[in-house]
Amino acid sequence: MSKKQSTAVVPAPKQVPAIRRNTDVVPDFSLYDGEKHFTDRDDVRQYLPDILGRALARTWIDPEFRNSFENDPSGSLAQHGVFMPETMSIEFQRKSADRPRIVVFEQRPNSKFKARVLYLQLVMMAGR
């Protein structure tokens, strides 16, 4: 019986597939790289929607984060390095289980009135 010969132009020895060493540290989920201290309404309107978009998307796939964010949205943001002004508050509203919404309010000192600054809600759309 003859030995099977290689037809490769340059014969190469067979090698074991590359083994990935587990030295790479996967970073924890982050809403914002570093720390962000919001100071006023314009600052919040400009930068907070991106951060809250990440948070809202994360609530759909991470039950632990969703529970934390539902109970204390501002505290959850602070754990991820995002700090709101004292005049602002965040509510996580779930009127229907399908589409939760994040609403940011501003309340001036010595006032009972809360003004809505912005809100975010994920909307699923299909096209054809």
Stockholm file with secondary structure:
# STOCKHOLM 1.0

chainA/1-128         MSKKQSTAVVPAPKQVPAIRRNTDVVPDFSLYDGEKHFTDRDDVRQYLPDILGRALARTWIDPEFRNSFENDPSGSLAQHGVFMPETMSIEFQRKSADRPRIVVFEQRPNSKFKARVLYLQLVMMAGR
#=GR chainA/1-128 SS CCCCCCCCSSCCCCCCCCCCCTTCCCCCCCSSSSCEECCSHHHHHHHHHHHHHHHHHHHHHCHHHHHHHHHCHHHHHHHTTEECCTTEEEEEECSSSSCCEEEEEEECTTCCCEEEEEEEECCCCCCC
#=GC SS_cons         CCCCCCCCSSCCCCCCCCCCCTTCCCCCCCSSSSCEECCSHHHHHHHHHHHHHHHHHHHHHCHHHHHHHHHCHHHHHHHTTEECCTTEEEEEECSSSSCCEEEEEEECTTCCCEEEEEEEECCCCCCC
//
